[in-house]
Amino acid sequence: MRKLVETPIIWLLALLLSACGGGGSSSPDLPQAPVVTEPPLGENFERNFITQTIDGQLVDRAYLIRYPETLDEDSYPVVFFLHDENNSAEQWIEENPEVVELIDSGAFIGIFPDGYEQHWNSNGQTDVDDVEFITLVSNDLDAMALMAGSERFAVGESEGAGMVNRLGKQTSLFSAIAPLLNQQTYFASDVVPLQAVSVFQINGSEDPLVPLEGDDRYLSVQQSAENWAANFNCDFDGAVRQEVWGTYNVDLVTYGNCIEHAEIRYAVVNGLEHNVDFGGDFDLYSLIWAFFLDRMDPSPSPLDMKLLSLGDSYTIGQSVCSTCNFPEQLKAALLDEYQQEEGVDLQVIARTGWTTTNLKNAIAEENPDTDFDLVTLLIGVNNQYQKRPFSLFETEFVELVNSAISFVDGRPERLIVVSIPDYAYTPFGQSSNPEVISQELQAYNDFAQNYCENNGLTYVYITDITQQGLDNPDLVASDGLHPSALAYTKFVERFLPVALDKLP
């Protein structure tokens, strides 16, 4: 193969390049060189060519490289973007400027290949060897210092997504892929993948071109995801949750605990047809990049583990020592488990008296990172104590769950929802109609537990520990209301095995 690079270099240098036909015999004559023009999309683009044999003829196939605006790293991960049918790489870039913005932030280097005659051989329907073409492009990148040996990912739209599925099965080029608007074909589904690869598949429920339920070419959306999951021995009980992307409601299913830390995730966008316009300010490609980024280091080292605890006085440990609350005790237990003295970063967003509304506002103000490894959520007692409408809790609890999941990079399996302690079994509670307190708190806990079970989320019940407070006063703090350090220790005894199961 030979690679041509569009630069102002004279043609003589281009003619000195050697060539061979992709998959065919070499030709004694070089094909006519393409006309040299500056890439029309800006100086940070570079247009290269791979020469391939198609139908017995040598053909120069183009791919664009887009570098970050400021190159301040020695190397960068790489994301391939495969355009939809009847389109070109250049046109696709112009239609998706947010991808260039993401590249310019320094996240990665973008690679934009051109399908032959604006199509991809995603289903073995032609003799064009697009698997070879993308492999040769990837090989080219290994000769470039900024991308040599870099981690690689691929996004495809429509027919490009079909090609990305095929590449995920037939090559070991990519750590993760995101096929958009195209699930696996039967042709691809029969292939045994060469390695475990993470998959983020996105489909519209009203897509008239690639039906959700599949047809004689395509598996159904669910069958496609399950095919990936079966190949990588993932848990087959997919965790289901609902999100809002722009103006659309989304059903998101995740298959975790796969071999080699892979993860299979598929999203059904309710009401969406064959496009990726979600409306509002929703940034699809930042969401996909977050999924890819997590695949780059899916096994958090104990020296680089981040925990986030969201809640109220039960989280900060009112009336116990600063290291006696359950988040600090969980942190210490994890360090002990990993036999480390330090390396777990804990952030707590909680305050005495906070309702779900207070916690929501605090989260908006603090704007936590999205790369936490584990998050806990314990909230609601002050909604009950302050006689807030139960319907408010029903609404805001779900919103807080969705926020919590976003802080662990959209991985619902990394969330632990904690039941509300029952303060009726404290000296304070005994003076305030304890039977009503217990009944009302049970309603809050029942709602949270049912929501978690229906959405595949982890719910840890600790209320029964606090209901021993009258029989065992050591479980109540000195203020006669909150859990004691001993009670928190018992909480952590229940959290720890759950946390260890979630952390690779």
C-alpha angles and dihedrals in degrees: 000000000000129000124214121198122203106233134131089265113132119260092250091073091050091052091055091065117106122233144197132179118253106252092345140080121289121259123230090221127060115231117249109280117246120252110272114235132157112261104265094219099070143284095289090066125088123191116211133176137219118200113222135171112244121173090347094306130106108242128187109223118196133220129179126221118204115196126198114267090246118034104207100144130078092228139005138205114249131228121194116209117200113197126224124262121290089022140096134226091250094051092045091054091051089051093050108043091159088073091059090048089054091050091049090054086068096250098128147323114268124223118197115186123190118236115230108269087350095300140099125220091232098151104033089261096137139030093249108119101219092162088062092044095055090043090054091049089052090049090052090056091057088067091058116084096220092056106026109135092351125158109264135207136176137215122188133183123211107316087009088056090054088053091048090053090051092049090050089056102037103038140040094221100110136055091198139004136199114205109192121201095352129080124194121301120225085250092061097036093064092058118098107224120240093225141001111280129180115237131202106186119186125190138169118237092220098043106144094190101048106026120216091230093049129232139216090309104035136050114230115270091255094046090051093053092044090051090057091045093050091052091055099039093243124169104276095210096087117209107239126203140156127239138171118235111188104305096342134090112228133202108210123194123188129191110198141175091058124160117277089017093287120156131202117208130172130184128201110201106207113228095007119132126195100316141077098230103123097170127227119052095312112146107205096179094052087054091051092046090053088054091050093045091057090054090059091070108010095160108069113214115230085238090061107036122135125202127187125194120192124190148072138283091323088061099046091043103240111216096009129096120282093256096040100078118100098256091055092044090049090051091051092047092053092049089050091049091052090041092236131134096209143359105097112111113205125194120185124195104185142109138183112270097020119149124196088270092054092049092049091052093047092051090051090051097045095040097200123215119266098227102080116137096213136011131191125201124196115163142134110072093104091050086060096040094048092046094239115171111277089225088064090058091048091055101039096042089061091047091051091049090053091048091049091052091050089058090060092051094267094302105139091188089068093063124094115193112200124208119241116261116242108240091184085088094063131084089254093050094048089064094052109060097282096193092060091045092054093046093049094045090049089057090053092048093045091054093049093046094048092048091051094047092048091050100041095251128145116253120185116198115212099151092101090061091059091045087069090064096106094048093043111032090185087078091064124076123238092266090067092237116063131062117273127233088263091055090051090051088056089049090055092049085065096040099048102068089044092050093047090051090054097045113072 
